[in-house]
Amino acid sequence: MASRLYAASYAGKVTSLSLSGSGEDYQLTTLSETNECGTSPAWLMLDRANEILYCLDEGIDRPNATLTSFAINSDGSFRKVKQLQTLVGPVSSAFYTPAKLPSRKFFAVAHYSGSAVTTYSVDPVSGNFNHSQSFTFAMSAPGPNPERQDAPHPHGVIVDPSGRFVLVPDLGADLVRIFHISPTTGQLEEQQPLAVAPGSGPRHAVFWAPNQASLAQLKSVRFFLVTELENYLRGYDVTYSNGEILFSEFYKGSTYGGSTPPTGSKAAEIAISPANDRLVISNRNDNTFGPGNDSMAIFSLFGRRQVPAVSFFGLYPSFGSFPRQFDISSEEDLVAIAQQNSHKVVIAKWDTRKDTLSSLLVEQELDGEIPAVVWGF
């Protein structure tokens, strides 16, 4: 088998990689790289159907940042399609489509240091995109953690299962900001946010239901939120009423189970396992498995009528330091992990029998800190 991956580096590079091999014998090799995204690429979003890669340049220590789209050539090389200057600090993005405009596509961007959310209309076939909206936020005073909560810091973007709402966890303001998607224009309309515990620091989130049918029918839907500053997983039951999306918290617990999070640790990414019965979270800077080997937390998920609804399954090695974004390939039962401080991309086996993270298969060192990696096509 052979698979493609893309990695972003704070050294100013985006790299395409080829993974080949089988069993326990894998090779990870560099195909191509580009420095046209900007000085500090922080997030990658791939439109697999159209072979277009979108790169968010965080613009660290600069007055502005950039968003860039690339067409991917068959040999893994990049062709820049469009680049726009934007507010500083873009760190996450997601596509959305208005209900009554199925042929139209947009994406929303969370700006951490820019205290903002911006949106863009996009031609998915060509990869061209244009600015649509900007929402900027302010706080009257710093939050409980003034060093990290000096201002609003939108950190993630996720679209709900109905396709009608965009949600943005805000680490600085202890909120999940909620926007309704206009079904006829694609414009976002700000709603009442979900307030999270003071000092918790919401970062990233996922939606989940016991099966795809329940998710599609908006039955038994749950929302799981990672809060970085307290290293917690928080679970909410989701209901829809009178055009609103509503949340009721039913679970909260440390990303280390019953243990106190190690000093200086920071929860990061969250994802659902291919079998849909595990939730995976990356923990940074905990050295749980030795110096430079941080952890991945795994939780078991159950339906609303089952008790407990969530249970801590255990900690597993991440095989590197500061695991940030990770991507689980359901097709190949593999996990790609961006190890920011180890300056490498790690490929680990996903054990389908136990539905847990398994052994390290291969790793590739790259230039600079690696905040993001995604599977290709």
N, C-alpha and C positions, 0 to 999 in steps of 0.2 A: 504494500500500500504506500501511497504518498499523499501527504496533506500539506496545505499551505498555511502559514501563520504570518501575522503582522505585529510588530512590536514598536513602541514609541520610547524614545530616550530623551532625557533632559540634556544630553549632549547635542541636541538639535537634529537628531536623525530619526527617520522612520525606516524600518528594515523589513523586508520580506524574507521569510525563512521556509525551507522545505524540510518536512519530516518524512523520513522513509524507514522501512523496516517492518518487523513483525515480532510477535512473541516478546522476548526480552532483549532483542537486538535492534536498536533504533539509532538512526543518525539524524542530526539536526544541522543543516547547513544554510549559510547565508546565500540568498539569490541576488538581492539588489538592495540598495538603500538610497534615500533622498534626504537632502537638507532643506527642501523647499517648503516644509510645513511651518518653520519658524525656529526660534532659539530654544524653546522648551516645550516640545510636544508632550501632552499630558493625557490625552484620551483619544481612542480610535473607535469609530462607528462604521461598520461595514454593511453596505447594501449588497448582499450576496447575489440577488437576482439580476442586478445590473452591473456587477463587478466594479463598484465605485466605493472608494475608501474615503471617509471624512475624518480629518485630523484637526483636533483642537490644540492650538499653541497657547499655553498658559500665559506667556508674556511675563515671566518672572523677572522682576527688577526693571521692567519697561513700562512706559505709560499706556501702551495699548497691546492688544493681542491680535491673533489672526485665526481665521477658520479657512481651511483649504480642502478641496475635493481633488481626488486623484483617480484617474482611470487606471486599471491594472492590466498590464500587457500579459500575454500568455507566458512570457519568460519570468514573470514576477517583478519586472521593472515598473516604474511609476511615470505617469504622464499627468502633469498638473492641469486641471480643468479650470478651477476658479479659486480665487483667494480674496477674502474680504477682511478688512480691519474691523475689530470689534472691541468691546470693553475688556479690560484686563481680567485675567483669572478664569477663563472657561475651563471647567474640569469634568463635565459630564454632559451627555446629550441623548436624545431619543427621538425617533420618528413618530409622527401621528398623521392620521387622515380624517378629515371631517366626514361625518356620517352621510351627508347628502352630496358630497363631492368625492366619490370613490376614486376618481382619476387624479385628484390633487394630493400632494404630499408636502408636509412641513416637518421641521425639526425644531425642538426647543433646547436651549443651552443654559446650564447653571454656571454663573460666574462667581467663584468663591471670593476672590479679593475685590471684585468689582461690585459686590453686593447687588447682584442683578440677575434677571432672567431675560434672555432674548429669544426671538423666534425668527424662522427663515422659511420662505417658500422655496421649494426645490423641484427641479425637473429631474426625476429619478433616472431617466434614461441617459441624459447627457452628463448629469452631475452638476449642472449650473444651479446656483441658488442666490437668493436676494433677501436682504433684511426685511422683516415684516414688523415686529414689535419689540419694544424694550420696557421692562418693568424694573425700576430701581427701588431699593428699600433702605430704611434708616431705623436706628434705635435711639431712644431718648437717653439711655445710659447703658454701660457695658453689662453683660450677663454675669452670672455667678463665677465663671471662669474668665476673668477680664483679659488674660493673655490671649485666649483663643476666641473669646466672645466680645471683642471690642466693637464689632459691627455685624450686621447680617452677613452670613457666609453660605449662600446656596451651594450645595455640594452634590446633589444627585438629581436625576430626572427619570421619571417612570410614568407610563401611561396605564390607566386602569383597564381591567378586562372588558368594560363596556365600550372603550374607545372614546369616551365622552369627557374624560378628565386627565389633566396633566398634573402630577404631584411632584413637588420639589422639596426634599428635606433640607432644612436650613440649620447648619451647625451653630452659627452665631446667635440666632434668635430663638432657638429651641422650639421651632415650628416645623410642620410640614405644610408648605404653601400649596394651595389647591386652586387650579384654574379650570374653568369649564371651556370646552372647545365648541365654538359656534359651529353648528352643523352645516350652515350655508356659506360661511366665509373662511373658516379655519382660524379665525382670530381667537385669542385666549381672553377669557373674562375672569378676573380675580374673584375668588370666593372666600368665605370665612376659613381661616387655616385651622389645622389640627394642632393644638397646643400639646407639647411634650414636656416632661419634667424639667424644671429649671436646672441648668448645668449639664444636661444629658448629652447635648451635641448631636442631633440627628445627622446621619451621613448618607446611607444608601438604603434601598428597600426593594421588596419583591411582593407580588400578589401570588396567592396560592389557593387551590381548592382540591378536594380529594381526587378528582378526575377531570379530564378535559370537558366532559359534558356539563359538569357542575360549574366549571369556570365560564363556559360559553353562555350558560343560562343564568349566570350571576347568582347561583345558589351556593351556600356554604363557603363563600369567598372570604379569605383572610388576607391581612396585610401585615407583613413582617418588616420591622424597621431595625436597623443597626444604629446604635447611638455610640459615637466614637469616644466621647469624653468620659463616659461612665463604663464603657465596654459592656454594653447590655444588648440583648435581643429583646424586642418588645413586639407582642402580637396583638392584633386588633381584629375583631369581627367586623365585617363590612356589610352595610345595608344601603339600599338606594331608596330615596323617598322624595317625592315632589321635586324632581330634578336635581337633587343633591346627593352627594356621597357622604355617608356618615360612618363613624368609627367608634367602637367600644373596646377598650383594652381588656384583654383576658389573660395576658401572660407578660411577665418580665423576669429576666434572669441573666446572670453574668454569662459572657461568652466563654467562661472557664468553668461552667457548671456551678458547683457549690463553692468553688475556691475564689479567693480574692484575686482580682486581676493583678499581675505583676506591675510594679511601679514603672511607669513610662510606657506601658503597652497601649496600643491603639487599634481598636477594631476597624476594619476597612470595608471589604467587599462582601456581598451576600448573593447567593444563588440557590436554586432548587436543583436537586439531583435528577439525572435522567429518568429514574424510576418514580419520581414525584413523591417520594416518602422521606426524603432527607433534606435538611437545610444546611448549607455550608457557609462558613464565615471565615475570612482570613484575619488573623491576629498578628499585628506587627510589633516588633521590638520586645518580645517576651522571652526569647532564648529558651523556650520550654524544653527543646530537645538538644540543648548544648549551644555554645556560643555561635551566633550566626545562623541558627536553625530555629525559626519561629514556628508558630502552630496554625493549623486549620481546625476550627471547631465544627463539629457535626451534631446536629439535632435531629431526632425522629419527629415526624409530623403525623398527626392523627385527625380524624374528622371531628366535628363539633360535638357529636354524641359520645365520643370516647374520652376516657379519663386515664392518664393526663392527656391534654391536648398537644402538649409539646414536652419532650424529654431530652435531656442532654445525653448524647451518645458517646462523646469522647473527643479527645484532642489527638491530632495526627500531625506528623512532621510536614512542614511546607517545603523542606529541602532548600531553604535559603533564608536571607534576612530581609525583613520588611516586605512580606508578600502583599501586594497592593491589588490591582485588578487581576482576576483569573477568569478563565472561560472553560466550561466543561463541554466536551464534544460527545454528544449522545451517539453519533454515528460510529465513532472509533473507541468509545469508552476510555477517553484520555482527558487529562486536565492540563491546561497550559497556565502557568503562574508567572506573573511579572514580579521578579524579586528586585525591588527598587535598590536596596543598599548592597546587594550582592552583584549588581550589574549583570544580571543574567536572566534568561528565559528557561524555565524548568518544565519538563514534560513528565507527568506522573501517571501511573495506571489507576483507573477507576475500577474497583472490584465490583462487578455487576451482581455477583452472588450475595455479597453482604451489603451492597450499595454504600460503600465507603471508599475513602482514599486509600490507595495501596502503595506500591513501590515506585521509587524513582527510576525512570527509564533513560532519560538523556537530558543534558543541559547545554546551553550555549551562552558563553559570555559575550556581551556587547559593550560598546562604548557608553559610558555614563550611567546614570541612574535610570532604571526601567520602570515606569509607572503603569504601563498598559500593554496587554497582549490580547489578540483576538484570533480565533480560528478563521481561515479563509474559506475557499470553495474548492 
